[in-house]
Amino acid sequence: MPENTGLLDLERVVRENYAIVSGAHDTASVCQPILDYAVHCAGCPVAEVWSVDPRNRRLILLAQQSQRPITSLQKDLLDFDTSFTGATAETIQVTAFKGLEQYQSRTFENPELRDEFNLQGMLS
């Protein structure tokens, strides 16, 4: 898990790339700088970008990058109301979760990924 000093830099990178989203940009060109920064600069073992589907109240995986190949089964849909990432999407604030235990009725919804990378926390 990156230190809090990286939180502000990651938040800046996310905001800069979010600001350039328009019909002229494809998903990869918007997501890649965020993923690159998270994995290569902030030291995150795994980075993912999710999109919100408000009608079905779910999150859809748009892009993913990791420090090494992922071998566990990947989830490409998360429940908006029960996942950590859903809490972040709901508040629209970058949030650091120090542990991956249940938090206010929300859970880390991919235990296989957590175990494979020995994840101890997450930045969402």
C-alpha positions in Angstrom: 0.0 0.0 0.0 1.5 3.4 -0.9 2.2 5.9 1.9 -0.2 8.8 2.3 2.3 11.1 0.6 1.4 9.3 -2.7 -2.3 9.8 -2.1 -2.2 13.5 -3.1 -0.1 12.7 -6.2 -2.4 9.9 -7.2 -5.5 12.1 -6.6 -3.9 14.8 -8.8 -3.2 12.3 -11.6 -6.8 11.0 -11.4 -8.2 14.5 -11.5 -6.1 15.6 -14.4 -7.1 12.6 -16.5 -10.7 12.8 -15.4 -10.8 16.5 -16.6 -9.7 15.5 -20.1 -12.4 12.9 -20.7 -14.5 13.7 -23.8 -15.8 12.0 -26.8 -12.4 12.4 -28.5 -10.6 10.2 -26.0 -10.9 6.4 -25.7 -11.0 4.6 -22.4 -7.4 3.4 -22.7 -5.9 6.8 -23.3 -7.7 8.2 -20.2 -7.0 5.2 -17.9 -3.4 4.3 -18.8 -1.7 7.3 -17.1 -3.6 6.6 -13.9 -2.7 2.9 -14.0 0.9 3.7 -14.8 1.3 6.2 -12.0 -0.4 3.9 -9.5 1.7 0.8 -10.3 5.1 2.4 -11.3 5.2 5.6 -9.2 3.0 4.9 -6.1 4.0 1.3 -5.9 0.5 -0.2 -5.9 0.7 -4.0 -6.6 -2.6 -3.8 -8.6 -4.5 -0.8 -10.1 -7.9 -0.8 -11.5 -10.3 1.7 -13.1 -14.0 1.2 -12.6 -17.0 2.8 -14.3 -20.3 3.3 -12.5 -23.5 1.8 -13.9 -26.1 3.8 -11.9 -29.1 2.1 -13.4 -28.1 -1.4 -12.2 -26.0 -0.1 -9.2 -22.9 -1.8 -10.2 -19.3 -1.0 -11.1 -17.8 -2.2 -14.3 -14.0 -2.9 -14.7 -12.6 -0.7 -17.4 -8.9 -1.3 -17.1 -6.4 -3.1 -14.9 -2.6 -3.2 -14.5 -0.4 -5.0 -12.0 3.3 -5.3 -11.1 3.2 -8.9 -12.2 0.8 -11.2 -14.1 -2.5 -11.9 -12.3 -3.3 -15.6 -12.2 -6.5 -15.5 -10.0 -10.0 -15.3 -11.4 -10.8 -11.6 -12.0 -14.1 -9.9 -11.3 -15.3 -7.4 -13.8 -18.4 -6.4 -12.0 -18.8 -5.2 -8.4 -21.9 -4.4 -6.4 -22.1 -0.6 -5.9 -23.8 -0.9 -2.5 -21.5 -3.5 -0.9 -18.0 -2.9 -2.3 -15.3 -0.6 -1.0 -15.0 0.9 -4.5 -18.8 1.7 -4.4 -18.3 3.7 -1.2 -15.7 5.8 -2.9 -17.9 6.3 -6.0 -20.7 7.3 -3.7 -18.7 10.0 -1.9 -16.6 11.0 -4.9 -13.5 11.2 -2.7 -10.3 9.3 -2.9 -10.3 7.0 0.2 -7.6 4.9 1.8 -8.7 1.7 3.3 -6.0 0.5 5.8 -7.4 -3.0 6.0 -9.5 -5.2 3.8 -11.9 -6.4 6.5 -15.5 -5.5 6.3 -16.1 -1.7 6.8 -19.5 -0.2 7.4 -21.3 -3.1 5.6 -18.9 -3.0 2.7 -16.4 -5.6 1.7 -13.4 -6.1 -0.6 -15.1 -8.2 -3.2 -12.2 -10.1 -4.7 -10.6 -12.2 -2.0 -8.7 -14.2 -4.6 -6.9 -11.1 -5.8 -6.3 -10.0 -2.2 -4.7 -13.4 -1.4 -2.7 -13.6 -4.6 -1.0 -10.2 -4.0 -1.2 -10.3 -0.2 -3.0 -7.0 -0.2 -3.2 -5.3 3.2 -5.1 -2.2 2.2 -6.4 -0.3 -0.8 -6.6 3.2 -2.2 -9.9 3.8 -4.0 
